[in-house]
Amino acid sequence: MSDRRDDPRPISETLDRILRSLGNPGIAAVRTVFSEWETIVGADTAAHAKPVSLDGQCLLVVVDEPGWATRVRFEQSGLLQRFAAELGEGVVTRIDVRVRSSSDPGNSSR
């Protein structure tokens, strides 16, 4: 009798269904990108670049300096291969990079 619609369900199921309905890859992929960021991109890159959002197949990354934006863009092909290996082919197909502005409160480098 636990097949009733009003039985409690884990919130992750609901979030996953909502994310997928909006064209996003699902909660497992989002969780992996954010929790395994350093493992996927490496410690050097992770120290200067942070994932902000995964919208559809586009990962938005914010970096602390313009030089790191250039580096992440240059390494995009290799990073996309690592994301494909970790998340599956086609989950992340593009990386957009933004430089954090000096007025951002989290920017301690300025």
LUMGULO-372588 format. One record per atom (N, C-alpha, C): residue number from 1; residue in three letters; atom name; x, y, z. Coordinates in steps of 0.1 Angstrom, whole numbers, plus 5000, padded with zeros to 4 digits. Layout:
<recs>
[rec NUM; ala; CA; [X; Y; Z]]
...
</recs>
This chain:
<recs>
[rec 1; met; N; [5008; 4988; 5000]]
[rec 1; met; CA; [5000; 5000; 5000]]
[rec 1; met; C; [5008; 5013; 5000]]
[rec 2; ser; N; [5021; 5011; 4999]]
[rec 2; ser; CA; [5030; 5023; 4999]]
[rec 2; ser; C; [5031; 5029; 4985]]
[rec 3; asp; N; [5022; 5026; 4976]]
[rec 3; asp; CA; [5022; 5031; 4963]]
[rec 3; asp; C; [5014; 5043; 4961]]
[rec 4; arg; N; [5010; 5050; 4972]]
[rec 4; arg; CA; [5001; 5061; 4971]]
[rec 4; arg; C; [5009; 5074; 4967]]
[rec 5; arg; N; [5003; 5083; 4960]]
[rec 5; arg; CA; [5010; 5095; 4955]]
[rec 5; arg; C; [5014; 5104; 4966]]
[rec 6; asp; N; [5007; 5104; 4977]]
[rec 6; asp; CA; [5010; 5113; 4988]]
[rec 6; asp; C; [5020; 5108; 4998]]
[rec 7; asp; N; [5026; 5096; 4995]]
[rec 7; asp; CA; [5036; 5091; 5004]]
[rec 7; asp; C; [5049; 5099; 5003]]
[rec 8; pro; N; [5056; 5101; 5013]]
[rec 8; pro; CA; [5068; 5110; 5012]]
[rec 8; pro; C; [5078; 5103; 5003]]
[rec 9; arg; N; [5085; 5112; 4996]]
[rec 9; arg; CA; [5096; 5108; 4986]]
[rec 9; arg; C; [5108; 5116; 4990]]
[rec 10; pro; N; [5120; 5110; 4987]]
[rec 10; pro; CA; [5132; 5118; 4989]]
[rec 10; pro; C; [5132; 5131; 4980]]
[rec 11; ile; N; [5136; 5142; 4986]]
[rec 11; ile; CA; [5136; 5155; 4978]]
[rec 11; ile; C; [5145; 5154; 4966]]
[rec 12; ser; N; [5155; 5145; 4966]]
[rec 12; ser; CA; [5164; 5144; 4955]]
[rec 12; ser; C; [5156; 5139; 4943]]
[rec 13; glu; N; [5146; 5130; 4945]]
[rec 13; glu; CA; [5138; 5126; 4933]]
[rec 13; glu; C; [5131; 5137; 4927]]
[rec 14; thr; N; [5125; 5146; 4935]]
[rec 14; thr; CA; [5117; 5157; 4930]]
[rec 14; thr; C; [5127; 5167; 4923]]
[rec 15; leu; N; [5138; 5170; 4929]]
[rec 15; leu; CA; [5148; 5179; 4923]]
[rec 15; leu; C; [5153; 5174; 4910]]
[rec 16; asp; N; [5156; 5161; 4910]]
[rec 16; asp; CA; [5160; 5155; 4897]]
[rec 16; asp; C; [5150; 5157; 4886]]
[rec 17; arg; N; [5138; 5154; 4889]]
[rec 17; arg; CA; [5127; 5155; 4880]]
[rec 17; arg; C; [5125; 5169; 4875]]
[rec 18; ile; N; [5126; 5179; 4884]]
[rec 18; ile; CA; [5125; 5193; 4880]]
[rec 18; ile; C; [5137; 5197; 4871]]
[rec 19; leu; N; [5149; 5194; 4875]]
[rec 19; leu; CA; [5161; 5197; 4867]]
[rec 19; leu; C; [5160; 5192; 4853]]
[rec 20; arg; N; [5156; 5179; 4852]]
[rec 20; arg; CA; [5155; 5173; 4839]]
[rec 20; arg; C; [5144; 5179; 4831]]
[rec 21; ser; N; [5133; 5183; 4837]]
[rec 21; ser; CA; [5122; 5189; 4829]]
[rec 21; ser; C; [5126; 5203; 4824]]
[rec 22; leu; N; [5136; 5209; 4831]]
[rec 22; leu; CA; [5141; 5222; 4826]]
[rec 22; leu; C; [5153; 5221; 4816]]
[rec 23; gly; N; [5156; 5209; 4812]]
[rec 23; gly; CA; [5167; 5206; 4803]]
[rec 23; gly; C; [5180; 5205; 4809]]
[rec 24; asn; N; [5181; 5203; 4822]]
[rec 24; asn; CA; [5194; 5202; 4829]]
[rec 24; asn; C; [5197; 5187; 4830]]
[rec 25; pro; N; [5210; 5184; 4833]]
[rec 25; pro; CA; [5214; 5170; 4833]]
[rec 25; pro; C; [5209; 5161; 4846]]
[rec 26; gly; N; [5204; 5167; 4856]]
[rec 26; gly; CA; [5199; 5160; 4867]]
[rec 26; gly; C; [5208; 5162; 4879]]
[rec 27; ile; N; [5203; 5159; 4891]]
[rec 27; ile; CA; [5210; 5162; 4903]]
[rec 27; ile; C; [5223; 5155; 4905]]
[rec 28; ala; N; [5225; 5142; 4900]]
[rec 28; ala; CA; [5237; 5135; 4901]]
[rec 28; ala; C; [5249; 5142; 4894]]
[rec 29; ala; N; [5246; 5147; 4882]]
[rec 29; ala; CA; [5256; 5154; 4874]]
[rec 29; ala; C; [5260; 5167; 4881]]
[rec 30; val; N; [5250; 5175; 4886]]
[rec 30; val; CA; [5252; 5187; 4892]]
[rec 30; val; C; [5261; 5185; 4905]]
[rec 31; arg; N; [5257; 5175; 4913]]
[rec 31; arg; CA; [5264; 5172; 4925]]
[rec 31; arg; C; [5278; 5168; 4922]]
[rec 32; thr; N; [5281; 5160; 4912]]
[rec 32; thr; CA; [5294; 5156; 4908]]
[rec 32; thr; C; [5303; 5168; 4904]]
[rec 33; val; N; [5297; 5177; 4896]]
[rec 33; val; CA; [5305; 5189; 4891]]
[rec 33; val; C; [5310; 5197; 4903]]
[rec 34; phe; N; [5301; 5199; 4912]]
[rec 34; phe; CA; [5304; 5208; 4923]]
[rec 34; phe; C; [5312; 5201; 4934]]
[rec 35; ser; N; [5309; 5189; 4937]]
[rec 35; ser; CA; [5317; 5182; 4948]]
[rec 35; ser; C; [5330; 5176; 4943]]
[rec 36; glu; N; [5331; 5173; 4931]]
[rec 36; glu; CA; [5344; 5167; 4926]]
[rec 36; glu; C; [5352; 5177; 4917]]
[rec 37; trp; N; [5349; 5189; 4918]]
[rec 37; trp; CA; [5355; 5200; 4909]]
[rec 37; trp; C; [5370; 5199; 4909]]
[rec 38; glu; N; [5376; 5198; 4921]]
[rec 38; glu; CA; [5391; 5198; 4922]]
[rec 38; glu; C; [5397; 5185; 4915]]
[rec 39; thr; N; [5390; 5174; 4917]]
[rec 39; thr; CA; [5395; 5162; 4912]]
[rec 39; thr; C; [5394; 5162; 4896]]
[rec 40; ile; N; [5383; 5168; 4891]]
[rec 40; ile; CA; [5381; 5168; 4877]]
[rec 40; ile; C; [5391; 5178; 4870]]
[rec 41; val; N; [5392; 5190; 4875]]
[rec 41; val; CA; [5400; 5201; 4868]]
[rec 41; val; C; [5414; 5202; 4873]]
[rec 42; gly; N; [5417; 5196; 4885]]
[rec 42; gly; CA; [5431; 5197; 4890]]
[rec 42; gly; C; [5432; 5208; 4901]]
[rec 43; ala; N; [5441; 5206; 4910]]
[rec 43; ala; CA; [5442; 5216; 4921]]
[rec 43; ala; C; [5446; 5230; 4917]]
[rec 44; asp; N; [5455; 5231; 4908]]
[rec 44; asp; CA; [5459; 5245; 4903]]
[rec 44; asp; C; [5447; 5252; 4898]]
[rec 45; thr; N; [5440; 5246; 4888]]
[rec 45; thr; CA; [5428; 5253; 4882]]
[rec 45; thr; C; [5417; 5255; 4893]]
[rec 46; ala; N; [5415; 5246; 4901]]
[rec 46; ala; CA; [5404; 5247; 4912]]
[rec 46; ala; C; [5407; 5258; 4921]]
[rec 47; ala; N; [5420; 5261; 4923]]
[rec 47; ala; CA; [5423; 5272; 4933]]
[rec 47; ala; C; [5419; 5286; 4927]]
[rec 48; his; N; [5418; 5287; 4914]]
[rec 48; his; CA; [5415; 5300; 4907]]
[rec 48; his; C; [5402; 5300; 4899]]
[rec 49; ala; N; [5395; 5289; 4898]]
[rec 49; ala; CA; [5383; 5288; 4890]]
[rec 49; ala; C; [5373; 5280; 4898]]
[rec 50; lys; N; [5360; 5285; 4898]]
[rec 50; lys; CA; [5350; 5278; 4905]]
[rec 50; lys; C; [5337; 5276; 4896]]
[rec 51; pro; N; [5331; 5265; 4897]]
[rec 51; pro; CA; [5318; 5263; 4889]]
[rec 51; pro; C; [5307; 5271; 4896]]
[rec 52; val; N; [5299; 5277; 4888]]
[rec 52; val; CA; [5288; 5286; 4893]]
[rec 52; val; C; [5275; 5279; 4890]]
[rec 53; ser; N; [5273; 5274; 4877]]
[rec 53; ser; CA; [5261; 5268; 4874]]
[rec 53; ser; C; [5263; 5258; 4862]]
[rec 54; leu; N; [5253; 5249; 4861]]
[rec 54; leu; CA; [5253; 5239; 4850]]
[rec 54; leu; C; [5239; 5241; 4845]]
[rec 55; asp; N; [5238; 5248; 4834]]
[rec 55; asp; CA; [5225; 5252; 4828]]
[rec 55; asp; C; [5225; 5245; 4814]]
[rec 56; gly; N; [5216; 5235; 4813]]
[rec 56; gly; CA; [5216; 5226; 4801]]
[rec 56; gly; C; [5229; 5219; 4800]]
[rec 57; gln; N; [5236; 5221; 4790]]
[rec 57; gln; CA; [5249; 5215; 4788]]
[rec 57; gln; C; [5261; 5224; 4790]]
[rec 58; cys; N; [5258; 5236; 4794]]
[rec 58; cys; CA; [5268; 5247; 4796]]
[rec 58; cys; C; [5272; 5249; 4810]]
[rec 59; leu; N; [5284; 5247; 4813]]
[rec 59; leu; CA; [5290; 5249; 4826]]
[rec 59; leu; C; [5295; 5264; 4827]]
[rec 60; leu; N; [5290; 5271; 4836]]
[rec 60; leu; CA; [5296; 5285; 4839]]
[rec 60; leu; C; [5306; 5284; 4850]]
[rec 61; val; N; [5318; 5290; 4846]]
[rec 61; val; CA; [5329; 5290; 4856]]
[rec 61; val; C; [5333; 5304; 4858]]
[rec 62; val; N; [5336; 5308; 4870]]
[rec 62; val; CA; [5341; 5321; 4874]]
[rec 62; val; C; [5356; 5319; 4878]]
[rec 63; val; N; [5364; 5328; 4873]]
[rec 63; val; CA; [5378; 5328; 4877]]
[rec 63; val; C; [5382; 5341; 4883]]
[rec 64; asp; N; [5393; 5340; 4891]]
[rec 64; asp; CA; [5397; 5352; 4898]]
[rec 64; asp; C; [5406; 5362; 4891]]
[rec 65; glu; N; [5412; 5358; 4879]]
[rec 65; glu; CA; [5420; 5367; 4872]]
[rec 65; glu; C; [5419; 5364; 4857]]
[rec 66; pro; N; [5421; 5374; 4848]]
[rec 66; pro; CA; [5419; 5372; 4834]]
[rec 66; pro; C; [5429; 5361; 4828]]
[rec 67; gly; N; [5440; 5360; 4834]]
[rec 67; gly; CA; [5450; 5349; 4829]]
[rec 67; gly; C; [5444; 5336; 4831]]
[rec 68; trp; N; [5436; 5334; 4842]]
[rec 68; trp; CA; [5430; 5321; 4844]]
[rec 68; trp; C; [5418; 5318; 4834]]
[rec 69; ala; N; [5412; 5329; 4830]]
[rec 69; ala; CA; [5401; 5328; 4820]]
[rec 69; ala; C; [5407; 5322; 4807]]
[rec 70; thr; N; [5418; 5328; 4803]]
[rec 70; thr; CA; [5425; 5324; 4791]]
[rec 70; thr; C; [5429; 5309; 4792]]
[rec 71; arg; N; [5435; 5306; 4804]]
[rec 71; arg; CA; [5439; 5292; 4806]]
[rec 71; arg; C; [5428; 5282; 4805]]
[rec 72; val; N; [5417; 5285; 4812]]
[rec 72; val; CA; [5405; 5276; 4812]]
[rec 72; val; C; [5400; 5275; 4798]]
[rec 73; arg; N; [5399; 5286; 4790]]
[rec 73; arg; CA; [5394; 5285; 4777]]
[rec 73; arg; C; [5403; 5277; 4768]]
[rec 74; phe; N; [5416; 5279; 4770]]
[rec 74; phe; CA; [5426; 5271; 4762]]
[rec 74; phe; C; [5425; 5256; 4765]]
[rec 75; glu; N; [5422; 5253; 4777]]
[rec 75; glu; CA; [5421; 5238; 4782]]
[rec 75; glu; C; [5407; 5233; 4780]]
[rec 76; gln; N; [5398; 5240; 4774]]
[rec 76; gln; CA; [5384; 5236; 4774]]
[rec 76; gln; C; [5382; 5222; 4768]]
[rec 77; ser; N; [5389; 5219; 4757]]
[rec 77; ser; CA; [5387; 5206; 4751]]
[rec 77; ser; C; [5391; 5195; 4760]]
[rec 78; gly; N; [5402; 5196; 4767]]
[rec 78; gly; CA; [5406; 5185; 4776]]
[rec 78; gly; C; [5397; 5184; 4788]]
[rec 79; leu; N; [5392; 5196; 4793]]
[rec 79; leu; CA; [5383; 5196; 4804]]
[rec 79; leu; C; [5369; 5189; 4800]]
[rec 80; leu; N; [5365; 5192; 4788]]
[rec 80; leu; CA; [5352; 5186; 4783]]
[rec 80; leu; C; [5354; 5171; 4783]]
[rec 81; gln; N; [5366; 5166; 4779]]
[rec 81; gln; CA; [5368; 5152; 4778]]
[rec 81; gln; C; [5368; 5146; 4792]]
[rec 82; arg; N; [5373; 5153; 4802]]
[rec 82; arg; CA; [5373; 5148; 4816]]
[rec 82; arg; C; [5359; 5148; 4821]]
[rec 83; phe; N; [5351; 5158; 4818]]
[rec 83; phe; CA; [5337; 5158; 4822]]
[rec 83; phe; C; [5329; 5147; 4816]]
[rec 84; ala; N; [5332; 5144; 4803]]
[rec 84; ala; CA; [5325; 5133; 4796]]
[rec 84; ala; C; [5329; 5120; 4803]]
[rec 85; ala; N; [5341; 5118; 4807]]
[rec 85; ala; CA; [5345; 5106; 4813]]
[rec 85; ala; C; [5339; 5104; 4827]]
[rec 86; glu; N; [5337; 5115; 4834]]
[rec 86; glu; CA; [5331; 5115; 4848]]
[rec 86; glu; C; [5316; 5115; 4848]]
[rec 87; leu; N; [5310; 5122; 4838]]
[rec 87; leu; CA; [5295; 5124; 4839]]
[rec 87; leu; C; [5288; 5117; 4827]]
[rec 88; gly; N; [5295; 5113; 4817]]
[rec 88; gly; CA; [5289; 5107; 4805]]
[rec 88; gly; C; [5289; 5117; 4794]]
[rec 89; glu; N; [5290; 5112; 4782]]
[rec 89; glu; CA; [5291; 5120; 4770]]
[rec 89; glu; C; [5279; 5129; 4768]]
[rec 90; gly; N; [5281; 5142; 4765]]
[rec 90; gly; CA; [5271; 5151; 4762]]
[rec 90; gly; C; [5265; 5158; 4774]]
[rec 91; val; N; [5269; 5155; 4786]]
[rec 91; val; CA; [5263; 5162; 4798]]
[rec 91; val; C; [5268; 5176; 4799]]
[rec 92; val; N; [5282; 5178; 4797]]
[rec 92; val; CA; [5287; 5192; 4796]]
[rec 92; val; C; [5294; 5193; 4782]]
[rec 93; thr; N; [5289; 5202; 4774]]
[rec 93; thr; CA; [5294; 5203; 4760]]
[rec 93; thr; C; [5301; 5217; 4758]]
[rec 94; arg; N; [5299; 5226; 4768]]
[rec 94; arg; CA; [5304; 5239; 4766]]
[rec 94; arg; C; [5308; 5245; 4780]]
[rec 95; ile; N; [5319; 5252; 4781]]
[rec 95; ile; CA; [5323; 5259; 4793]]
[rec 95; ile; C; [5324; 5274; 4790]]
[rec 96; asp; N; [5315; 5282; 4797]]
[rec 96; asp; CA; [5316; 5296; 4796]]
[rec 96; asp; C; [5324; 5301; 4808]]
[rec 97; val; N; [5333; 5310; 4806]]
[rec 97; val; CA; [5342; 5315; 4816]]
[rec 97; val; C; [5340; 5330; 4818]]
[rec 98; arg; N; [5339; 5334; 4830]]
[rec 98; arg; CA; [5337; 5348; 4834]]
[rec 98; arg; C; [5348; 5352; 4844]]
[rec 99; val; N; [5353; 5364; 4844]]
[rec 99; val; CA; [5363; 5369; 4854]]
[rec 99; val; C; [5355; 5376; 4864]]
[rec 100; arg; N; [5357; 5372; 4877]]
[rec 100; arg; CA; [5350; 5378; 4888]]
[rec 100; arg; C; [5354; 5393; 4889]]
[rec 101; ser; N; [5344; 5401; 4890]]
[rec 101; ser; CA; [5347; 5416; 4890]]
[rec 101; ser; C; [5353; 5419; 4904]]
[rec 102; ser; N; [5360; 5430; 4904]]
[rec 102; ser; CA; [5367; 5434; 4917]]
[rec 102; ser; C; [5357; 5439; 4927]]
[rec 103; ser; N; [5344; 5441; 4923]]
[rec 103; ser; CA; [5334; 5445; 4933]]
[rec 103; ser; C; [5327; 5433; 4939]]
[rec 104; asp; N; [5330; 5421; 4934]]
[rec 104; asp; CA; [5324; 5409; 4940]]
[rec 104; asp; C; [5329; 5407; 4955]]
[rec 105; pro; N; [5320; 5405; 4964]]
[rec 105; pro; CA; [5324; 5404; 4978]]
[rec 105; pro; C; [5333; 5392; 4981]]
[rec 106; gly; N; [5332; 5382; 4973]]
[rec 106; gly; CA; [5340; 5370; 4975]]
[rec 106; gly; C; [5354; 5371; 4969]]
[rec 107; asn; N; [5357; 5382; 4963]]
[rec 107; asn; CA; [5370; 5384; 4957]]
[rec 107; asn; C; [5380; 5390; 4966]]
[rec 108; ser; N; [5389; 5381; 4972]]
[rec 108; ser; CA; [5398; 5385; 4982]]
[rec 108; ser; C; [5412; 5389; 4975]]
[rec 109; ser; N; [5413; 5388; 4962]]
[rec 109; ser; CA; [5426; 5391; 4956]]
[rec 109; ser; C; [5427; 5406; 4953]]
[rec 110; arg; N; [5417; 5414; 4955]]
[rec 110; arg; CA; [5418; 5428; 4952]]
[rec 110; arg; C; [5415; 5436; 4964]]
</recs>
